Amino acid sequence: MQGKKNYQEKLFTSFRLSDRIPKENFYRRLKEALNLEFLYPLTQKFYGDSGQKSIDPVVFFKICLVGYMENITTDRGVMN
């Protein structure tokens, strides 16, 4: 079953990561310029209808993209 991440910032918190990232940050600007919604219909046929939901394909693509752009060769390195 294809998962989809629905991110929503917490209402009652004193720390918001999005406030700490500069407006000129490369990945922030890339997010604004790159629409990855096309991945959902392209990957839908590879997901089953039952079982636990998987990682969101857009999130997975972003993880791979960061690993490539930062020259990180291991999964663990990308997650750190």
C-alpha positions as YAML, in Angstrom:
chain: A
units: angstrom
residues:
- id: 1
  name: MET
  ca: [0.00, 0.00, 0.00]
- id: 2
  name: GLN
  ca: [1.45, 3.35, -1.03]
- id: 3
  name: GLY
  ca: [2.04, 5.71, 1.87]
- id: 4
  name: LYS
  ca: [1.78, 9.47, 1.73]
- id: 5
  name: LYS
  ca: [3.30, 11.79, 4.30]
- id: 6
  name: ASN
  ca: [1.05, 14.56, 5.55]
- id: 7
  name: TYR
  ca: [3.29, 16.96, 7.42]
- id: 8
  name: GLN
  ca: [1.69, 19.42, 9.79]
- id: 9
  name: GLU
  ca: [3.61, 21.63, 12.17]
- id: 10
  name: LYS
  ca: [2.73, 21.35, 15.85]
- id: 11
  name: LEU
  ca: [0.55, 24.11, 17.21]
- id: 12
  name: PHE
  ca: [2.02, 24.34, 20.70]
- id: 13
  name: THR
  ca: [5.77, 24.24, 20.37]
- id: 14
  name: SER
  ca: [8.46, 26.83, 20.84]
- id: 15
  name: PHE
  ca: [10.72, 25.37, 18.15]
- id: 16
  name: ARG
  ca: [9.91, 25.31, 14.46]
- id: 17
  name: LEU
  ca: [12.60, 23.98, 12.16]
- id: 18
  name: SER
  ca: [11.21, 25.90, 9.20]
- id: 19
  name: ASP
  ca: [11.86, 29.17, 11.07]
- id: 20
  name: ARG
  ca: [15.51, 28.23, 11.54]
- id: 21
  name: ILE
  ca: [16.30, 27.52, 7.89]
- id: 22
  name: PRO
  ca: [17.44, 30.58, 5.92]
- id: 23
  name: LYS
  ca: [15.25, 31.72, 3.02]
- id: 24
  name: GLU
  ca: [18.19, 31.44, 0.63]
- id: 25
  name: ASN
  ca: [18.91, 27.79, 1.58]
- id: 26
  name: PHE
  ca: [19.44, 25.67, -1.54]
- id: 27
  name: TYR
  ca: [17.05, 22.88, -0.55]
- id: 28
  name: ARG
  ca: [14.33, 25.35, 0.44]
- id: 29
  name: ARG
  ca: [14.59, 27.01, -2.98]
- id: 30
  name: LEU
  ca: [14.67, 23.61, -4.70]
- id: 31
  name: LYS
  ca: [11.48, 22.58, -2.88]
- id: 32
  name: GLU
  ca: [9.73, 25.68, -4.19]
- id: 33
  name: ALA
  ca: [10.88, 25.06, -7.77]
- id: 34
  name: LEU
  ca: [10.43, 21.28, -7.97]
- id: 35
  name: ASN
  ca: [7.00, 19.67, -8.02]
- id: 36
  name: LEU
  ca: [7.27, 15.93, -7.40]
- id: 37
  name: GLU
  ca: [3.52, 15.14, -7.35]
- id: 38
  name: PHE
  ca: [3.94, 13.30, -10.67]
- id: 39
  name: LEU
  ca: [5.65, 10.47, -8.76]
- id: 40
  name: TYR
  ca: [2.41, 9.26, -7.16]
- id: 41
  name: PRO
  ca: [0.68, 8.01, -10.32]
- id: 42
  name: LEU
  ca: [3.97, 6.74, -11.76]
- id: 43
  name: THR
  ca: [4.72, 4.56, -8.72]
- id: 44
  name: GLN
  ca: [1.16, 3.50, -7.83]
- id: 45
  name: LYS
  ca: [1.36, 0.26, -9.86]
- id: 46
  name: PHE
  ca: [4.34, -0.93, -7.78]
- id: 47
  name: TYR
  ca: [2.40, -0.86, -4.49]
- id: 48
  name: GLY
  ca: [-0.01, -3.47, -3.18]
- id: 49
  name: ASP
  ca: [-3.49, -2.85, -1.79]
- id: 50
  name: SER
  ca: [-2.98, -4.51, 1.59]
- id: 51
  name: GLY
  ca: [-0.44, -4.50, 4.38]
- id: 52
  name: GLN
  ca: [1.35, -1.66, 6.06]
- id: 53
  name: LYS
  ca: [1.83, 1.60, 4.25]
- id: 54
  name: SER
  ca: [5.25, 2.17, 2.78]
- id: 55
  name: ILE
  ca: [7.41, 5.25, 2.74]
- id: 56
  name: ASP
  ca: [6.00, 8.11, 0.70]
- id: 57
  name: PRO
  ca: [7.58, 7.89, -2.80]
- id: 58
  name: VAL
  ca: [8.22, 11.66, -2.81]
- id: 59
  name: VAL
  ca: [10.05, 11.42, 0.52]
- id: 60
  name: PHE
  ca: [12.08, 8.47, -0.79]
- id: 61
  name: PHE
  ca: [13.00, 10.41, -3.94]
- id: 62
  name: LYS
  ca: [14.06, 13.42, -1.86]
- id: 63
  name: ILE
  ca: [16.25, 11.20, 0.34]
- id: 64
  name: CYS
  ca: [17.93, 9.76, -2.75]
- id: 65
  name: LEU
  ca: [18.33, 13.22, -4.27]
- id: 66
  name: VAL
  ca: [20.02, 14.61, -1.14]
- id: 67
  name: GLY
  ca: [22.34, 11.60, -1.03]
- id: 68
  name: TYR
  ca: [23.31, 12.15, -4.65]
- id: 69
  name: MET
  ca: [23.78, 15.90, -4.38]
- id: 70
  name: GLU
  ca: [25.78, 15.69, -1.15]
- id: 71
  name: ASN
  ca: [27.84, 12.71, -2.42]
- id: 72
  name: ILE
  ca: [26.69, 10.51, 0.46]
- id: 73
  name: THR
  ca: [27.11, 6.88, -0.56]
- id: 74
  name: THR
  ca: [25.38, 5.07, 2.30]
- id: 75
  name: ASP
  ca: [21.80, 5.03, 3.56]
- id: 76
  name: ARG
  ca: [23.00, 5.56, 7.09]
- id: 77
  name: GLY
  ca: [25.01, 8.59, 5.99]
- id: 78
  name: VAL
  ca: [21.94, 10.19, 4.43]
- id: 79
  name: MET
  ca: [19.87, 9.60, 7.57]
- id: 80
  name: ASN
  ca: [22.48, 11.18, 9.85]
...
